[in-house]
Amino acid sequence: MATKKTPAKATAKTKTTPPAKPKTQAKAKAPAKPKAKAKKSASESQAPSPFVPAALIDTSWVLNSAFTDASMLNKKLQEGLPIDQGLTGAERNRLIGVKARNFGFITKSWEIIDARPEFLPPQFSMEDMSTLVNNLNRARDLSTLIEQLQRLVDDYMMTVGSTAFRDALRIYGSLQTQSNANVAGAGSLFHELSQFFARGPRHSDEAQPTQRQMERDFKKLMHGKADGEMIVRHESPRKEGGVHEVIDDVGHPR
């Protein structure tokens, strides 16, 4: 009988040990709950982003970084390009532009003379021409990249500006309503914003230039002493009379 009782006690001890396991499992599950909540909060903060308009997304860090890089590039170009950076309009008009046709003419001429150097002009430097064409190609690539960047920034400014302008109109309309309701201080604030919608002076009221002034401006333009544009139109008389008119489209030369 004693030998039968001893295994019964042992089995009782083994039965008491398993209930301790679910307690450890319960303790392990307890810290997992705040993690699940943290994941929900993160998902909740990220969920509205696809529905937020592009203009409302904060991109200041991108713009600040790009502005810093562009400032460094501008400084590098100013210091590295050996040209007169203060060209006037008249000086620019004397230079030959490099658009598609002129650029094609330059590159084709270089290809021909590079392949057939026996047709070189007298006292012609192939090394100098090679440097010019290489610099022109690099400058053209840079100009294309800058144009793409300018287009990208302009489109972004239009997108953000349109949204910001609508918000500004809401502020303007709210101040107008409060001003009409005689809310203290709203009238002066509404007046400040209403100045942006005031019409400027009409150009038709400006005094027309005299003939002597137009002749003087015309001589300045002819001798390259001023920047501007004038159109001279003349019609020969047929039977009687005739027309001789000077049209100043742009205004007085600067």
C-alpha distance (Angstrom), angle and dihedral (degrees) to the residues before:
residue distance angle dihedral
M1 . . .
A2 3.79 . .
T3 3.76 91.8 .
K4 3.79 90.4 53.6
K5 3.79 93.0 51.3
T6 3.78 95.7 54.6
P7 3.83 96.0 62.6
A8 3.79 88.7 47.2
K9 3.81 89.3 59.5
A10 3.76 91.4 47.4
T11 3.74 92.0 52.1
A12 3.79 89.7 49.4
K13 3.78 89.6 55.2
T14 3.78 92.2 49.6
K15 3.78 90.7 49.6
T16 3.78 91.5 54.0
T17 3.81 94.6 53.9
P18 3.86 99.1 62.1
P19 3.84 96.0 63.2
A20 3.81 88.2 64.8
K21 3.86 90.7 66.5
P22 3.79 98.0 67.2
K23 3.80 88.0 52.6
T24 3.80 91.0 59.2
Q25 3.80 89.3 45.8
A26 3.79 90.5 51.2
K27 3.81 89.9 51.5
A28 3.80 90.5 49.8
K29 3.80 92.0 50.9
A30 3.79 93.4 48.8
P31 3.86 97.6 72.3
A32 3.83 90.0 45.9
K33 3.81 91.6 69.3
P34 3.81 98.0 69.5
K35 3.83 89.3 48.0
A36 3.77 90.0 56.9
K37 3.78 89.3 49.5
A38 3.80 90.7 49.6
K39 3.78 90.2 52.5
K40 3.77 90.4 50.7
S41 3.77 92.2 50.3
A42 3.80 91.6 49.4
S43 3.78 91.3 48.4
E44 3.76 90.0 47.5
S45 3.81 90.7 52.9
Q46 3.81 91.9 48.2
A47 3.77 96.8 42.1
P48 3.83 98.4 75.8
S49 3.82 93.5 50.5
P50 3.83 96.0 87.2
F51 3.80 89.0 53.2
V52 3.82 95.3 48.1
P53 3.84 112.6 100.6
A54 3.78 114.7 -110.1
A55 3.80 91.1 -117.9
L56 3.83 91.2 60.4
I57 3.81 96.2 54.6
D58 3.81 110.8 104.3
T59 3.81 107.1 -116.9
S60 3.79 97.5 159.1
W61 3.81 92.1 117.9
V62 3.81 90.8 56.6
L63 3.80 92.8 46.9
N64 3.81 92.8 46.4
S65 3.79 91.9 50.2
A66 3.81 92.2 46.6
F67 3.81 91.0 47.8
T68 3.80 90.9 52.7
D69 3.79 91.9 49.5
A70 3.81 92.1 45.8
S71 3.82 91.0 50.1
M72 3.79 90.7 52.3
L73 3.80 90.4 47.6
N74 3.80 91.6 49.5
K75 3.78 91.0 51.1
K76 3.79 91.3 47.1
L77 3.81 92.0 51.6
Q78 3.81 93.0 46.9
E79 3.77 91.0 52.5
G80 3.80 97.4 39.5
L81 3.81 104.9 40.9
P82 3.84 109.1 82.0
I83 3.82 97.4 -148.9
D84 3.77 138.1 111.6
Q85 3.80 103.1 -93.9
G86 3.82 94.2 -168.3
L87 3.80 100.5 66.9
T88 3.79 115.0 160.5
G89 3.78 123.7 -139.8
A90 3.80 92.4 -101.6
E91 3.81 91.6 51.1
R92 3.80 90.5 50.4
N93 3.79 90.9 51.6
R94 3.81 90.2 56.3
L95 3.81 91.4 56.7
I96 3.79 123.3 83.0
G97 3.78 113.6 -115.1
V98 3.78 121.1 -133.1
K99 3.78 105.3 -136.2
A100 3.79 125.8 150.2
R101 3.81 97.3 -72.0
N102 3.79 96.5 44.2
F103 3.79 91.7 43.7
G104 3.79 90.6 52.0
F105 3.82 90.7 48.9
I106 3.81 91.8 52.4
T107 3.80 95.7 47.4
K108 3.82 93.3 45.1
S109 3.81 91.7 49.7
W110 3.78 90.0 51.4
E111 3.80 92.2 49.1
I112 3.81 91.2 51.3
I113 3.78 96.6 47.8
D114 3.81 92.5 41.8
A115 3.79 90.5 55.4
R116 3.82 94.7 40.7
P117 3.83 107.5 33.1
E118 3.82 90.9 166.1
F119 3.81 87.3 78.5
L120 3.79 93.5 58.7
P121 3.82 116.1 138.1
P122 3.80 115.4 -113.6
Q123 3.79 115.0 -80.3
F124 3.80 91.2 6.9
S125 3.83 120.2 154.4
M126 3.79 114.4 -142.8
E127 3.80 89.5 -171.7
D128 3.80 92.8 56.7
M129 3.80 92.1 46.8
S130 3.79 90.8 48.9
T131 3.81 90.6 52.5
L132 3.81 91.6 48.8
V133 3.80 94.0 49.7
N134 3.80 92.5 45.8
N135 3.82 92.2 49.9
L136 3.78 90.4 46.3
N137 3.80 92.5 52.8
R138 3.79 92.6 49.2
A139 3.80 91.9 46.9
R140 3.80 90.9 48.6
D141 3.82 91.1 52.0
L142 3.80 90.0 49.3
S143 3.79 91.2 48.3
T144 3.81 91.1 52.1
L145 3.80 90.8 49.9
I146 3.81 91.9 48.9
E147 3.81 90.5 50.0
Q148 3.79 90.1 52.9
L149 3.80 91.0 48.8
Q150 3.80 90.7 47.6
R151 3.78 91.0 51.4
L152 3.82 91.2 48.3
V153 3.81 93.4 49.6
D154 3.81 92.1 45.1
D155 3.81 91.9 51.8
Y156 3.80 90.7 48.4
M157 3.79 91.8 48.9
M158 3.81 90.5 50.9
T159 3.81 91.1 50.0
V160 3.79 95.1 47.4
G161 3.80 93.3 37.8
S162 3.79 93.1 54.1
T163 3.80 92.0 53.5
A164 3.81 92.8 44.1
F165 3.81 91.3 47.8
R166 3.81 91.1 54.4
D167 3.80 89.7 52.2
A168 3.80 89.9 48.3
L169 3.81 89.5 51.9
R170 3.80 89.2 53.6
I171 3.80 89.6 53.7
Y172 3.79 90.0 46.9
G173 3.81 92.2 50.0
S174 3.79 92.2 47.0
L175 3.80 91.9 51.4
Q176 3.79 90.4 47.7
T177 3.79 91.0 53.2
Q178 3.81 92.1 47.4
S179 3.79 91.2 46.0
N180 3.80 91.1 52.8
A181 3.81 87.7 50.0
N182 3.84 89.8 53.7
V183 3.80 93.8 -117.3
A184 3.79 108.7 175.3
G185 3.82 112.4 -99.6
A186 3.82 95.7 4.1
G187 3.81 95.0 99.5
S188 3.81 95.8 61.3
L189 3.80 92.3 45.7
F190 3.79 91.5 49.2
H191 3.81 89.6 49.7
E192 3.81 90.8 54.9
L193 3.80 91.7 54.6
S194 3.79 94.5 41.7
Q195 3.82 89.1 63.3
F196 3.81 88.7 73.5
F197 3.81 89.9 62.8
A198 3.80 95.9 46.8
R199 3.79 115.1 116.3
G200 3.77 118.0 -115.6
P201 3.80 126.1 -130.1
R202 3.77 116.7 -69.4
H203 3.79 116.3 -108.8
S204 3.81 91.5 -142.0
D205 3.80 89.7 71.8
E206 3.80 91.6 62.8
A207 3.79 117.5 106.7
Q208 3.78 113.9 -99.7
P209 3.83 116.1 -122.3
T210 3.77 117.1 -105.0
Q211 3.80 123.4 -120.8
R212 3.81 91.1 -105.1
Q213 3.81 90.9 53.5
M214 3.81 91.4 49.1
E215 3.82 91.6 49.7
R216 3.78 90.6 49.6
D217 3.82 91.7 49.1
F218 3.80 90.5 47.1
K219 3.81 91.8 54.8
K220 3.80 90.9 49.5
L221 3.79 90.9 53.1
M222 3.81 92.9 46.7
H223 3.81 92.4 52.8
G224 3.82 94.3 42.8
K225 3.81 93.9 -115.5
A226 3.82 95.2 125.8
D227 3.78 140.6 29.0
G228 3.79 122.2 -120.7
E229 3.77 144.1 80.2
M230 3.80 133.2 -96.1
I231 3.81 128.6 179.3
V232 3.80 118.7 -150.9
R233 3.80 116.4 -160.7
H234 3.80 123.5 -172.5
E235 3.78 130.8 178.1
S236 3.81 118.3 -169.3
P237 3.82 116.3 -129.8
R238 3.79 115.1 -102.6
K239 3.77 110.2 -176.2
E240 3.75 101.3 -11.4
G241 3.76 137.2 -13.6
G242 3.78 123.2 3.0
V243 3.75 142.1 -153.9
H244 3.81 128.2 -104.2
E245 3.78 111.9 169.3
V246 3.80 134.0 166.8
I247 3.80 113.2 -152.0
D248 3.76 118.5 -160.8
D249 3.82 102.5 -161.4
V250 3.76 100.8 168.3
G251 3.78 100.4 32.7
H252 3.73 134.1 -116.2
P253 3.81 116.5 -16.1
R254 3.73 114.9 -98.7
